[in-house]
Amino acid sequence: MDDGALTDRPPTGPSPDSVPDPSAGSQSQLGSRSLPWSGRRRRRRRRSDPAAVPAFVLAVAVAALTLVPVIYVVLGGFTSTAQLAEDPVGMPDPWMTGNYGSVLSSARFWRQLGNSLLIALLATGLVVAVGSLAAFAVSRYVFRGRELVYTVFTLGLLFPVGVAILPLYLMLRELHLLDNPLGVAVPQAAFSIPVTIVVLRPFMAAVPNELEDAAAIDGCSGFAFFWRILLPLSRPALTTVSVLAFVTSWNAYLLPLLVLNDEQQHTLPLGTAMFSTQYTQDTARVLAFTALSMVPALVFFVLAERRIVGGLTGAVKG
């Protein structure tokens, strides 16, 4: 057979130009499929917008109800009592810093600030230590009556400190804890432990058992697993319960009022009440004292706000 005939024979397969591009087809198919889906998404967004408007309005109303009193107190400290009497809702004109200066130069304010900080730190430390250990027990160990114990802890959420204030006062008097920071910090920690366990238990229960088994193989005891692995993994929840315990202790009024009879031991809420009684006629100065007493708790809360949301979200999911 002639070699030239073989070499000159035209190819029988389809030409490269006639082969369809698979990518072009897939793109056209994807494009045709994505158009109806995007339309459905747009229609869903349009349908959900009317339902979001009332929620947005409600959120703005709640924010206004929360922020307007705070802003009024802060601005009121920059005015004089005469200006407040003439125009209670007007802006300071002129701006006066003497009220804040007199409060900041007062030794009583700093003493009460130190007392509040000491009690809040003691209560927060007790809450985190005791609450995390209790949450570890009811989340990682299986024993008879575990759910009953957890239910008892959750029932503690139903009893505010005001319900037990009289027997609590008698108990503290027998223990000689009156006029003592521990007499305020320990009961505050006890009443904050239920919410601590409710928040921490889902986080600790969500840690895989395989991780605990691997730690046991490496020689970790139960407490070592709790200290080295479980607590770092539960850091968002620990931040949440710490902030809640700190702010609750900082704003407490009734328990310090009954326990702390010595004026040298008074906290800022008690100091604010006494200051307003002493300077009844000087409203602007009272507002300045009140605004400064709110600053530490507000700053602490704002700095940890994201962690609080993350901790509560994990607790709800658990």
Buried (B, 14 or more C-beta within 10 A) or exposed (E): EEEEEEEEEEEEEEEEEEEEEEEEEEEEEEEEEEEEEEEEEEEEEEEEEEEEEEEEEEEEEEEEEEEEEEEEBBBBBBBBBEBBEEEEEEEBEEEBEEBBEBBEEBEBBEBBBEBBBBBBBBBBBBBBEBBBEBBBBBBBEEEEEEEEBBEEBBEBEEEEBEEBBEEBBEEBEEEEBBBBBBBBBBBBBBBBBBBBBBBBBBBBEEBEEEEBEEBEEEEBEBEBBBBEBBBEBBEBBBBBBBBBBBBBBBBBEEBBBBBBEEEEBBBBBBBBBBBBEEBEEBBBBBBBBBBBBBEBBEEBBEEBEEBBEBBBEBBEEB
